[in-house]
Amino acid sequence: MSSKSRKPVSFKIKTTDGKEKEKPKSVASQFFEEADTAGEMDGQNLAETVVDLINQAQLYTKDNLKIENLKKVQELVIYKEPALLDNFLDEVIQFQQDRSTDVRKFVLGFIDEACIHDPQLIPSVVPHVSMVIGNPSEHVAVIKKAILCTSQLTRTALKWLAPIKTITDEMEGCWMTLVDMRERIKIMLDSENDGIRTHAIKFAESLVIAFSEKTSDSEVSKRNENDFSLDQVSDDHPLIKKGEVQSETKCCVKL
C-alpha cells in the first residue's frame, strides 16, 4: 500500500444561501475509498493492512497520526470485517499504556464500540477499564472517559446477560467486576474535581434508568424505546438479582 501523503479529497455541499462549496473528506474516509477502489481491502490483505496500521501507529511520535491510524483499524475490524475484531482487540488495547491522553481516551471509545458490536468481548475488556477507574494518577480526562465507558458497558452487559440461563464463571466474574467499578464511581460523587463529579452524577442517573422497570404508564420517547430496562430480566435470573440492582438504584437516587 502506498505510503505517500494524501491530499484531502473534496465534495460539494450546499450552504444555507444555496451556494455550493467544497468540503474536505477526512483522511480516514479517503483511505477506505482509495483502498476499496484499488481492491486492497479484500481477503487476507485486509488483515495485513490492519497489522501495518497498528505497527505504524506504534512508531508514530505524533498523537494525531497514531489516532488516525487507530481510527482506520476501528473502521476495519468493527464495521468492515468484524471477524477480525477478536484477533486484534489486544493489539489495540495495548495503546492504553500510551503516554498520550488522547490515545488512551480513544482506546476506551474503541472498547465501547467493540462491545456494542460483540458483547461477548466484555469479559476481556472490563479489567482494562477497571484499571483506569482505580488509577488515582490517571489523567482526569481519561478517568471521565472511563466513567462514560463503564456506563455503556453496564447497559451492554445487562442486555447481553439478560436472556442467558446458564452463567459461566467468566460471566460472573465480569459482572462482579462491573459491580465493583460502579461502587468506585459512586465514591467519585464526592470528588473535588468538578469534571469527575459531574460525570459521576451522570453515571448515577444512567444507572437509575438502566435498573428501572418499564410499566404500562412509562413514558418512553421513540429514541429510547429500544433501550434496556430491568423488566427484560427474569425474576429468577441466575446472576442479575433484581432486588440487588434495585437497591443500587435507590442508593443512586439518594446520592
C-alpha positions in Angstrom: 0.0 0.0 0.0 1.4 3.4 -0.9 2.7 5.4 2.0 2.5 8.7 0.1 0.8 11.5 1.9 -2.7 12.1 0.6 -4.2 15.4 -0.4 -7.7 15.9 1.0 -10.5 14.9 -1.4 -13.4 17.3 -1.6 -17.0 17.0 -2.4 -19.6 19.8 -2.8 -22.2 20.7 -0.2 -24.8 23.4 -0.3 -24.6 26.3 2.2 -27.6 28.0 3.7 -27.7 30.5 0.9 -27.9 27.8 -1.7 -24.4 28.1 -3.0 -22.0 25.2 -3.3 -18.7 24.8 -1.6 -16.1 22.2 -1.3 -15.9 20.2 2.0 -12.8 18.1 2.5 -13.2 14.4 3.4 -11.3 13.0 6.4 -8.0 11.2 5.8 -9.6 8.0 7.1 -12.6 8.3 4.8 -10.3 8.9 1.8 -8.1 5.9 2.9 -11.0 3.4 2.6 -12.3 4.9 -0.7 -8.9 4.6 -2.3 -8.3 1.1 -0.8 -11.7 -0.2 -2.0 -11.0 1.2 -5.5 -7.7 -0.5 -5.6 -9.0 -3.8 -4.3 -6.6 -3.7 -1.4 -9.2 -4.4 1.3 -10.1 -7.9 0.2 -9.3 -11.2 1.7 -6.0 -11.7 3.5 -4.8 -8.3 2.5 -7.3 -6.7 4.9 -5.7 -8.4 7.9 -2.3 -7.5 6.7 -3.5 -3.9 6.3 -4.6 -3.9 10.0 -1.2 -5.2 11.1 0.6 -2.5 9.1 -1.7 0.3 10.6 -1.0 -0.9 14.1 2.7 -1.2 13.5 2.8 2.3 12.0 0.8 3.7 15.0 3.4 2.2 17.4 6.2 4.0 15.6 4.5 7.4 15.2 5.5 10.1 17.7 2.7 12.5 16.9 -0.6 11.7 18.7 -2.8 12.7 15.8 -1.1 10.3 13.5 -1.5 7.5 16.0 -5.2 8.2 16.4 -5.7 8.5 12.7 -4.3 5.0 12.2 -6.2 3.6 15.1 -9.4 5.0 13.7 -8.7 3.2 10.4 -8.2 0.0 12.4 -11.5 0.6 14.2 -13.3 1.0 10.9 -11.8 -2.2 9.5 -12.2 -4.6 12.4 -15.5 -3.3 13.9 -17.5 -2.1 10.9 -15.9 -3.6 7.7 -14.8 -7.0 8.8 -16.0 -7.8 12.4 -14.5 -11.3 12.1 -11.1 -9.7 12.7 -12.1 -7.9 15.9 -11.2 -10.6 18.3 -7.8 -11.1 16.6 -6.8 -7.5 17.0 -8.5 -6.5 20.2 -5.5 -6.9 22.4 -3.2 -5.1 20.0 -5.5 -2.0 20.2 -5.9 -2.2 23.9 -2.1 -2.2 24.4 -2.3 1.5 23.4 -3.9 2.1 26.8 -0.4 2.4 28.1 0.5 5.2 25.6 1.8 8.4 27.0 -0.8 10.4 25.2 -4.1 11.2 27.0 -5.9 11.4 23.7 -4.7 8.0 22.6 -5.8 6.4 25.9 -9.2 8.1 25.6 -9.5 6.7 22.1 -8.9 3.2 23.3 -11.8 3.5 25.8 -14.0 4.6 23.0 -12.8 1.7 20.9 -13.7 -0.7 23.7 -17.2 0.8 23.8 -17.8 0.3 20.2 -16.3 -3.2 20.1 -18.6 -4.4 22.9 -21.7 -3.0 21.3 -20.9 -5.0 18.2 -19.8 -8.1 20.1 -20.9 -8.3 23.7 -19.0 -11.5 24.3 -15.8 -9.4 24.4 -17.0 -7.7 27.6 -15.2 -10.1 30.0 -12.0 -9.4 28.1 -12.1 -5.6 28.3 -13.7 -4.9 31.7 -10.4 -5.5 33.6 -8.7 -2.8 31.5 -11.4 -0.2 32.1 -11.4 -1.2 35.8 -7.7 -0.4 36.0 -8.3 3.1 34.7 -11.1 3.7 37.2 -8.9 2.5 40.0 -5.8 4.6 39.0 -5.6 7.8 41.0 -2.7 9.0 39.0 -4.6 8.8 35.7 -5.4 12.0 33.8 -8.8 13.5 34.7 -9.9 13.4 31.0 -9.2 9.7 30.8 -11.0 8.9 34.1 -14.0 10.8 32.8 -14.0 8.8 29.6 -13.7 5.6 31.7 -16.8 6.6 33.6 -18.7 7.0 30.4 -17.3 3.7 29.2 -18.4 1.9 32.4 -21.9 3.3 31.9 -22.1 1.9 28.4 -20.5 -1.4 29.4 -23.1 -1.8 32.2 -26.0 -1.4 29.8 -24.4 -3.6 27.1 -23.7 -6.3 29.7 -27.3 -6.2 31.0 -28.6 -6.6 27.5 -26.2 -9.5 26.8 -26.7 -11.4 30.1 -30.5 -10.9 30.5 -31.5 -13.8 28.2 -28.8 -16.2 29.3 -29.9 -19.0 31.6 -26.6 -20.8 32.2 -23.9 -18.5 33.6 -20.2 -19.2 33.3 -17.5 -18.3 35.8 -16.2 -15.8 33.3 -19.6 -14.1 33.1 -20.0 -14.0 36.8 -16.5 -12.6 37.3 -17.2 -9.9 34.7 -20.5 -8.9 36.3 -18.9 -8.7 39.8 -16.1 -6.5 38.4 -18.7 -4.2 36.9 -20.4 -4.0 40.3 -17.1 -3.0 41.9 -16.5 -0.4 39.3 -19.9 1.1 39.9 -19.2 1.4 43.6 -15.9 3.1 43.0 -17.6 5.6 40.6 -20.2 6.4 43.3 -17.4 7.4 45.6 -16.4 9.9 42.9 -19.6 11.8 43.6 -17.7 13.5 46.4 -14.6 14.2 44.1 -13.0 17.6 44.5 -12.7 17.7 40.7 -15.8 19.3 39.2 -15.5 17.3 35.9 -15.2 13.9 37.6 -18.0 14.7 40.0 -20.3 15.8 37.1 -19.5 12.6 35.2 -20.2 10.5 38.3 -23.6 12.2 38.7 -24.5 11.5 35.1 -23.3 7.9 35.7 -25.6 7.5 38.7 -28.5 8.9 36.6 -27.8 6.3 33.9 -28.0 3.5 36.4 -31.4 4.7 37.6 -32.6 4.4 34.0 -31.0 1.1 33.3 -32.0 -0.5 36.6 -35.7 0.6 36.3 -38.6 -1.4 35.0 -40.9 -0.1 32.4 -44.6 -0.1 33.2 -47.7 0.5 31.1 -47.6 4.1 32.4 -44.0 4.7 31.5 -43.4 7.5 29.0 -40.7 6.4 26.6 -39.5 8.5 23.7 -39.2 6.9 20.3 -35.5 7.5 20.5 -35.2 5.4 23.7 -37.9 2.8 23.1 -35.2 0.1 22.4 -33.2 0.9 25.5 -32.7 -1.9 28.0 -34.8 -1.9 31.2 -34.9 -4.2 34.2 -38.2 -5.8 33.2 -36.3 -7.7 30.5 -34.6 -9.7 33.2 -36.4 -12.7 34.6 -37.2 -12.7 38.4 -35.1 -15.9 38.7 -32.1 -14.9 36.7 -29.0 -16.8 38.0 -26.8 -13.7 38.1 -28.6 -10.4 37.9 -30.7 -10.2 41.0 -33.4 -7.6 40.6 -33.6 -6.9 44.3 -29.9 -6.1 44.5 -29.8 -3.8 41.4 -33.0 -2.0 42.5 -31.3 -1.4 45.9 -28.4 0.0 44.0 -30.8 2.3 42.2 -32.3 3.6 45.4 -28.8 4.4 46.7 -28.2 6.4 43.5 -31.4 8.3 43.9 -30.4 9.2 47.5 -27.0 10.4 46.2 
